[in-house]
Amino acid sequence: MVGLAAALFLGVFGYGNEIFGWSQYTLHEVQLALFLSFILGILCGYKTKG
C-alpha cells in the first residue's frame, strides 16, 4: 500500500501539470500542498501504527 501511495504521489507531483492542466502559478501551490499532505500522511500513519 505504501508503494502504491508513493507511486501515485510521484505521478501527480511530477506529471500533474500535464494531466490536469495546472498553470505555472498554481502548479507550485498544488505541488506544495501535495508534498505536505504526503509527509503528514506518513507521520500520521507512523504514529497510528506504533
C-alpha positions in Angstrom: 0.0 0.0 0.0 2.9 2.3 0.7 4.4 1.6 -2.7 1.1 2.5 -4.4 0.7 5.7 -2.4 4.3 6.7 -3.3 3.8 5.9 -7.0 0.6 7.9 -7.1 2.2 10.8 -5.3 5.2 10.9 -7.7 2.9 10.6 -10.7 0.7 13.5 -9.7 3.6 15.6 -8.3 5.7 15.1 -11.4 3.1 15.0 -14.2 0.0 16.7 -12.6 0.6 19.8 -14.8 0.2 17.7 -18.0 -2.7 15.6 -16.7 -4.8 18.3 -15.0 -3.6 21.4 -16.9 -2.5 23.4 -13.9 -1.0 26.8 -14.8 2.5 27.7 -13.7 1.2 29.9 -10.9 -1.0 27.2 -9.4 1.5 24.4 -10.1 3.8 25.4 -7.2 1.0 25.8 -4.8 -0.5 22.5 -5.7 2.9 20.7 -5.5 3.5 22.2 -2.1 0.1 21.0 -0.9 0.7 17.5 -2.3 4.1 17.4 -0.6 2.8 18.5 2.8 -0.1 16.1 2.7 2.1 13.2 1.8 4.6 14.0 4.6 1.8 14.5 7.1 0.2 11.2 5.9 3.4 9.4 6.5 3.7 10.9 10.0 0.1 10.0 11.0 0.5 6.5 9.6 3.6 6.0 11.6 2.1 7.3 14.8 -1.1 5.1 14.5 0.9 2.0 13.6 3.3 2.2 16.5 
